[in-house]
Amino acid sequence: MAATMVEKNQMCSSSGPNQSSGCCSNRIGPGYATPIEAMSGPREELLYVTCIYNGTGIEKPDYLGTIDVDPNSPTYSQVIHRLPVTQLGDELHHTGWNSCSSCHGNLSAERRFLILPSLLSSRIYVVNTATDPRAPSLHKVVQSDDILAKTGLAFPHTSHCLASGDIMISCLGDQYGNAKQLGFLLLDSNFNVKGRWEKPGHGPLFGYDFWYQPRHKTMISTSWGAPAAFRNGFDLQDVIDGLYGRNLNVYSWPDGELKQTLDLGDTGLLPLEVRFLHDPSKDIGFVGCALSSNIVRFSKTCSGSWTHEVVISVESLKVKNWILPEMPGLITDFLISLDDRFLYFVNWFHGDIRQYNIEDTKNPILTGQVWVGGLIQEGSDVIAISKDEDENEMQFKVPKIKGNRLRGGPQMIQMSLDGNRLYVTNSLFSSWDRQFYPELIEKGAHMLQIDVNSKKGGLTINSGFFVDFGLEPEGASLAHEMRYPGGDCTSDIWI
C-alpha cells in the first residue's frame, strides 16, 4: 500500500545541514502530490546542464551551466551562469536532487541541492541552487577517498533522493574500473557517506541507472559495463568478452535484496536508462537497450516475479564508409511524459528523436519523429544503403538552426512538465564523443528545443532556440544531462 502522508512525513528527513529530522503538518514540501498535478506546474524558466571539459584537451574543470529558457527574457537561449567544479578530470555526467516529490508534504524537506556525481574521478559535488537559482554555488564536495574507504565504491552515476532523506547513487565499479564491488552508495541528508544500500553480497553484475516503485516494493537497475572498458571508448570486442551488460536487476525495496536477474539476451545489449510509469500504482516500466536499439517493457507477474518483452525495435541501417557494415540506432536516452501517455527516445547514431503513444504499453504507436543530426545526415561521409536488391543510397535531411549545421546526434533529453517541450543535448561521454563524433570535441555540443504536440502526437524543431557550447568563454565544451530547478519527469519519483 502507499505510504500515508503521516508516514511520509516521518520518513523524510531534513534537507540541509542546519535542520533536524522532523514531521510536517502544513507545508506542501518539494515537488507535487501527483504526476498529473506536476503537469500544471509553472513553465520552466531555467535549466541546469552538466558541461564537460574532461577529455576535450582543454585543461579546465567541468562546470554546471545555467540556461535561460524563458522566451520572454532578453537572455533567452543563452548560458547565463557557469559554476566550475574544483578539480580536473571529473567527467560530470548525471545529476539528481537532495529532495523531490517522494517527500511532498514534508515540513523539513526542501529541494535545495543538486547532486553532481563525477563518473571518472568518483568525487560528488553538492550544489546549492536555492539561494540564487540563476547563479548556483558549490556547497560541499564528497571526496572519492572517503567513499572508497567506507564503501569500496567508485564510478558514481545515477543519483535519486529517497523518502528517508538519504541520497542513493549507483556506482559502476571498483577503484580500478573493474565490474567488482559495485553497488549503491548512500549519503545522509548532510551529504556524509552513510554506507551501501544493498545487502552484503547482493551487488549487481554491472551498474548504471535505477528507478524504484515503492508501492510494489521494487527497485530495478540496469547494466552499462565495466568502467575499464567504456572509459576509453567503445570496442565491440569488449561486448563479446562480456565486459558490457545485458541484465535488469530486480531488488526488494527498501531492504536491498537482489531478488531476480532478468537476462535480456542479444535483444537487450547495454540496457541504460530505466523508467517505471510515473503512476506509483503501476507495476510496468521500460528500459532502453542502446546497442540492440530496442525498448524493452517489463512488468510484474501474478506470482510476484518480473518478466520482459521487446515492444519497440529500431532497425539497423546498412551503411558504407563506417566501422561496421550495419549501424544500430543506439538508444542512449528515453523518458516518459508525466501523464504516462507518451514515450520519447533518441537514436544517437541515426540522428532522430521519436515519440510513441504508450497508452497500450504492449503496443506502442509511433506518433512523431524528427531528425536533428546523426552520422548519416546529408553532407556526411557515411551513407545508408537500402536492404533491397536496388541498394539505393540515402542520407537524412537535417535542417540548420539559426544558420548552424547540427553536430553529433541527439543524446540526452528532458521534457517540460506540461509535456509540450523537449530539450535535447548531443554529448554522450567524452571518449565516445571523440570516437564517433570528433567534431563535438573541436566545435562543442549544442542544445535544441523540440515543440511537442502532446494531444495527438508530433514533433517540430523550434528554429528560435539554439545554445552553442562551442562559443563558451573557456573553449568548446560538451553538454550532457539537464535539470529544472523545480524537478522533472526523470528526477522525481512518487510514492
N, C-alpha and C positions, 0 to 999 in steps of 0.2 A: 504493500500500500504506500501511497505518497506520504511523506513526512507532513505533519500538520504544521501550521505557522508557528505554534509554540515550540515544537521540536526543532524546526529550522532555526529559530532564534537562539535556542540553547546550543545548537551545534556550531553556529557561526561565531568566530572569534574576531578580535579587533583587527582593524585594517592598518594600523600604524603603530610605531614603536612606543608611543606615549599613551596608548589606550589599552585598557584591560578587557578581558573577555566579559561578556555580559549578555543579557537578553534584551529584547526590544519590545516596545508595545505600540508605538505610534508611527515611528519613522518608516518611510516607504522603503529605504535601502537601495542598494545598487541594482541596476537593470530594470527588468519588467516582470510582472507577475506571470505572464504567459507569452509565448512566442507571437501570438496574434496581437496582443497588446503592444508588443515591441514594434510591430509594423506601423503603428500610429504615432511612433515617437518622432521627435524633431528631425528635420532633414540634416544630413551631415554637413558640417562647415569646415572641419579639419580632418586630416588623415595623417597618420604616422606610418612611416615606411623605413625598414632597415636598409641601409645603404652601405655597400661593401667596397673597401679598397684592397683588402687582403687578396692576393693572387693577381692583382692587376699591374704590378710593377710600381705603383705609387706608394711610397713609404709613409702612409698616413693612417691613423686609426679609422676604423669603421665608424659610422655615425647613424643616429636616428634623425631622419628628415621629417619636418612638418610641412604638409602640403595644404594650401588654401584651396578648398573645393566648393567655396561659396560663390555661385555665379554672379551674385550682386556685389562682390568685393573687388576693389581695384587690383588686388594681387591674386585674383583667381587663376588657377592652374600654374601656380609658382611655388617653389620651395621658399618658405618664409623663415625657417629656422633650421639650424643644424646643431645637434648635440653630439660631439665626438666622444667616444669612449676613451679609456685611459691608456690602452696598450695596443701594440701592433699584433697582427696575426690571429685575430679573434674569429673572423667569419661569422658575423651576426647572421641569423637565419630566421627562425620563427620567434614569435612573441606571445605572451599571454598576460592576463590581469591578476592582480592580487585578490580581487573580489569581483563577482559577476552576478548574473541573475540567479545562480544557485543559492545566494544569500539574500535574495529580495525579501524585504520586510524586516531585516535585522537592524537593530538600533546601532550597533557598533561597527557593522561592516560598511565599508566605503570603497568605491573604485578610485584609488589614488595612484597606484603604482603599476607601471608596465614592466614586465619581466622579460629580459633580453638574454637568453642563453647564447653563449658563443660556441658554435659547433666544433671548432678545431682547438681552441685554447682551453675549453671547459670552464672558463670564467662565466659568471652570471651577473649581469648588470641589472640594477633595480632603478628605475627612472620615475621621478615624481612628475606626473602630468597634471595634477590637480591644482597646484599653486598658481601656475600660469600655463594653461593648456596650449597656448601658442608658442611657448618657449620652455619646453620641459627641461628639468635639471636632474643631474645624477644624484641619487640618494644613497646608494650603497653598492659595493662590489663584493660578491661572494667568490672567494678565491678558489681556484681549482685544487690547490693543495689541501685545503680544508675539506672539500668534497671527497677527494680521493682518500684522505686519511680516515674519514669517518664512515665511508660507504664503499670505497673501491670503484666508484662510478666515474665515467668520463664520457665525453662527446654528448653533451645535453642537447635535446632537440625541442620537443613539444612541451609547452607549459600550460597547465589548466589550474584554475583555482578550485578548491573544494569547499563544500558546505561547512566543514570543520574549521575553516580559516587557514588551513595549511595550503601550500602550493605544491603541486606534483609535476615532476618533469621527467620525461622519458630520456634515458641515457643509452647510447648505442654500442658501447664497448668498454674495454679496459683502457688503461693509460697508454698502451702501445698500439691501440687501434684494432685489436683482435675482438671478435664477437664472443667475448668471455666476460663474466662478472657483470653483464649488463642487467639493467632493471629500471627501477623508478625511484627517483630522488624525492624526498620530502623536505621542504623548507617550512619553518613555522611562520607565524604572521609577522614576526620581526625579521624574517629572512635569514634566520640561523639554520644551519644544517641540522635536521632532526633525525635523519636516518633513511632507510629504504622502506618503500611502501609494501612491496610484495613479500610474501612469506619466504623464509630461507629455503633455497633450492627450487624456487618457483620462477626464476628468471626466464625470459623467452630466448629462443634461438637467435633471433635478430630483433632489433628495435627500430622504431620510427615514430609513428603517430599513435594517439589513443583517444578514445571517447567513452564516457561512462553513461549508463542509463539506470539510475538508482532504483526506480520502481520495479525493474526486472533484475536487480541485484547483480548487474553485469558490467564489466568493462572489457572492451575489445581493443587490442593493439595490433599494429602492423609491422612489416618487416622489410626495411630497405636492404641493408647489407653490412658487412664488416667495414668499419671506417678505414682500415688499412687498404681496402680495395677501392672504395669510392673517392677517397680524399684526393687522389692524384689524377682522377679522370676515369672514364668508363672503358673497360676491357671485356669483351664478350666472353673471353676465356674464363674470367672470374665467375661468370654465371654458371658456366659448365663445371667449374671446380667447386661449386657450392658455396661461394662467398657472398651470394645475394639470396634474399629470402623469397618465399612463396607461401607463407603461412599467415593465418589470423590466429591470434592468441586470445582465448576467452577466459577471463578472470572473474572470480566471485567478487562482488562489491558489497561492502568496502574492505573485506578482510584479506584480499590479495592472494587467493589460492588459484593457481593455474588449473582450470577445470577441463579445458578442451583445447586441442590444437587442430585447426582446420587447414588441411593441405589443399591449396588451390590448384596445385599442379601447374602444367605449362600454360593454362589459361589465366593464371594469376601470378605471373612473374613480376617481382618488385611491387608488391602492394604498398602504396604510400598513404595517401590521405584516407581517413575513415570518418564517417559521419552516421550517427543514428538520425532518424527522423526527429525533428525538434519536439514534436508532441511527446511528452515524457511517458505517456501511457503506451506508446507503440514499441513493439519488440522487433523492429525492422530497421535496417541500415544498409549502407553501401560502402564499397571500397574501390578506389581507382587503382588499377594494376598497370603500372607505367609501361613496362616492356611488352607485355601481352596486349596492351591497349584495349583492355576490357573494363567495364564497370560491373562489379560483382555485387549482387544483392545477398544479404544474409538475414536470417530470421530464426526465431526460436520455435522449436517443435513442441508438440503436445507433451512430450516426455521431459521437456526442460533442457534438452540439448540444442545445439545450434547447427544450422545447415546453410548451404550457399548455392548460388546458381549465377551463371553469366546472363545478364539482361541487356547489355549493350556491348557490341563489338565494333571496333574501328578497323577496317580492313587495311592491311599493309599495302603500300604502293610499290609497284615495280619501278625501279629507277635506274638511271645511269649517271656516272660521274660522282658516285658516292662510295662510302667504305663498304657497303653491303649491296647485294642485288635487290633487296627489298627493304623498305623503310617503314618502321612502325610509326603510329601517330605519336606515341609517348605521352600518355595521360599523366601529367605531373601535378595537377591540382583539380579539385572539384568542390562544389558547395551545393547546399540545398536551401531554397528560399524558406523564409520563416513560416510560411503557411503550408510547407511540405508539398506544394503543387509542382514546382519546377526544380530540376537538377541541371547544373551548368558544369561543363568541364572544358579543359584546354588540351590541344594536341601540340606539344612544344615543337616537335619536328615538322609536322604537316603545316601548322600555322593557323589553324582555325579554332574558334570558340563555338561550342554547341549548347543549345538549350533543349531539354527534354521535359515533356509533361510526364510526371510520375504519379498522377492520381491513381493509376493502376500500377503499383510498384513492380509487378511482374512483367509488365508490358509497356515500357517507356516509349513515348512517341516523340520523334524529332520535330520541334516546332520553331527552331531558329538556328542559324549558322552564319558566321561572318569570318572573313579571312583578314588577319592582322599581322602577317609576317610569315615566317617559316622558311624552310630550306628549299622549297620548290616554288617560290614566288617568281613572277616574271623578272627576268634580268639576272637570275642566279645561275650558277654553273650546273646545278642539279636539275635533271629533267625527269618527270614521271612518264611512264610508258604504259599504255593500256594493255590489259592482260588478254585481250582478244587477239585473233590472228592478224589484225591490221597493225597492231603495235603503234598506235598513234601517240605522238609526243604531246605533252601538255605541261603547262605551268599555271599557277593560280594568280589571278589579278588581285593585287593588294593596293588600295588607294594610298596616296600621300596624305599626311595630316599636317596642316599648316606648312606645306612645302617640304615636309620631311619624309624621306623613304623610311619605312618601318623596318627596324633591325630585329634580329633574333626571332623568337617565336613567343606566343602567349604562354606565360608560366604560372604566376600567382594571380588569383582573382579574389575580389571582395565585393560584396553586394550591399547596396543601401538597405536600410531597414524596411522601407516600403516596397522593395523589390523592383524598383524602376531604373536603377543604375548599377552598372557593373564596372569596377575599376580593375585595370589589368597592368601588371608589370611583366618583364621579359627575361630576367636573370634567374637561373636555376641554382647554380653553385659555381663559384669562380673557376675551378678547374674544368668543370664540364662546359661552362661558357667558352673558355679558351679553346677547348677541343672541338666543339660543334659550331660555335658562333664567335669566332675570333674578333669579328667586327665590334662585338659588345665590349671587349677589353679595350679596344682602341677608341671607340666613339661613345661608350657608355650605354646604359639602359635608358628606357623611357617608360612613361606611364600613360595609359589611354583610358578613356571612359566610353562605355558602350551603353546606349539607351536601350531599355528593355520594354517590350510590350508584355506586361505581367498579367494581362487578361486573356488574350488569345494566343500569345507567343510571338516571338520575333525579336531580332537583334539588329541594331543600326549603330555604326560608329559615330560618335559625337565629334564632328570636324572642328569644333571650337576648343577642344581640351587636349593639350599635349604638354607633358612635363618632360623636359630633356635633361637627363642626368649627365649628358656629355658636356654640358655647359657649367658644371659645378666649379666653384672658385679654386678648389684644390686639385681639380682634374676630374676626368670622366670616372663615374662610379657605377656600381651595379645595384639596382633596386630590386628588393625581394618582397617580403611579406608586409601587408598593410593592416592597420587597425584604426578604428574610430575611437575617440575619447569616451564615448558612451557605450561601447560594446557593439558586437555584430554577430552575424549568424555562424561564424566559425570560432568564436571565443566563448560565447555564453551557452550554458547548459541549464536546463530547467529540471527541477527535481519533484 
